[in-house]
Amino acid sequence: MAASNPNQKPGGGFRRILRSFLIIAIMLFIAFFAFAYWGVYDEGFRAGTVVRVSKKGVVFKTYEGQLNLQSFGALKGASPFAETFDFSVEKGEEDLIRELQAAALSGERVNLHYFKRYVKLPWRGKTLYFVSRVEHEADPQEPEKKDRGIRNR
């Protein structure tokens, strides 16, 4: 007859396997959530005029905006087809929000640098796209005006 260990409970091996499985499952869930929450899927920029910047939400107040993009191939003199790009601004970006509001009020054409997240969460924003920087475009007519001014003198 084999001597058994009095400290070992029956079914202890199953509990150890179950505990290991649960720990691995929790670690995988945390890794997936961290990747989905902080991971960046796409980065780039869009050019256009900021149409609106507003604070939205019932429970979670987030800043949302819209950029008006003018389509390529619009006929000269005709109204260009209006395409829009909806975006969000992350919490704590007050300077960026003020800059976007100023661009919306002035109607100036800007380049918005953005990144796209994997998951849309209600406390972060209504879109997957988040603006990280505003770049003001130089007036394309300005060099011509300067050149004409120099030639006429």
PELINWO-V327036 format. One record per pair of residues at least 6 apart in sequence whose ideal C-beta (glycine too) atoms are under 7 Angstrom apart, sorted by the first residue. I is the first residue (numbers start at 1). J is the second residue. Records with the same first field share a line. If there is no record, write none. Layout:
I=J  J
This chain:
36=118  119
37=119
39=118
40=115  116  117
41=116  117  118
42=115  116
43=115
44=114
45=111  112  113  114
46=67  69  85  112  114
47=109  111  137
48=67  68  69  70  85  109
49=68  107  108  109
50=65  67  100  103  104  110
51=66  67  68  84  104
52=65  66  104
53=63  65  97  100  101  104
54=64
55=61  63
56=62  64  126
60=122  123
62=88  124  125  126
63=88  89  97
64=86  88  125  126
65=87  89  100
66=84  86
67=84  85  87  112
68=82  84
69=83  84  85
70=80
71=80  81  83
74=80  81
86=127
87=112  114  127  129  130  131
88=125  126  127  129  130
89=96  97  130  131
90=124  130
96=131  134
99=134
100=134
103=110  134
108=136
109=137
110=134  135  136  137
111=135  137
112=131  134
113=131  132  133  135
114=129  130  131  132
115=130  132
116=128  129
117=128  130
120=127  128
